[in-house]
Every structure is written in structure tokens, then in C-alpha cells.
Amino acid sequence: MTEPFEAGERLYRAVYPPEIMPMFWKENGEISSAVFKDKRGLSVERSGGREEETIMGDMRLFFSGMIVRVLAADCFACRAVVKYLPTKRSIFHSEIHGGEDRILLSQAQCKHLAKSAHVCE
């Protein structure tokens, strides 16, 4: 796997459920833009050609809570940058950054990704 990411590649993020982290969820059950704020880099797992069931199974070995996904195209649309940054834990680990030289996403980028995000079942 390499960069650049293809527009259709799915990116998955583990998110605490509303009862643990209410700030991540709106009252109507939609995802809040707060899900996409992380000053250290927004960690995601890239699909890397895997089926969603496999991705979610792998993620649930290490993360508790819910899993949401966005497309790389959603990131491109708001000028966020997706970086492939594999770790010892996962060769699929990547991060979404606010720009080439900025880690934190802007509020507008966070809102765009929240509107684009889908909660996985």
C-alpha cells in the first residue's frame, strides 16, 4: 500500500459511543464534528482492499465503541490530507491532517467530514 490514496478508498475511525463520549454525538444520533478533532493527527484505518466485515473485526480487537467511515474523496473535497503511516499494530494505519504542513483539521473540515461520515453496523 502506498500513497496517494484513491478517491474511493474507505477510511475507518473508532469512536466512543454517546454514553461514554456525548460530545461526539448530536442529540439526533448524528456524528458531531468533534469526532474529527485530534491535535496529534486523526488516526484512521484504511480499507486497503479488505472487506468491511474484515476491517471491523480487526479494529474491534484493539478498539471499543463504534466505527465510522469516510471516503478519501470526502477528505479531498475539504482539502484535508490523508497520509499512510503504518504502525507496529497495523499496516493499515493512516492519518487525516488539515494540510501538508498542518496536523489539526479546521472546524470547516471537521464539519464536512462529520456530514460525510457513515456509522458502520
Disulfide bonds with the S-S distance in Angstrom:
none
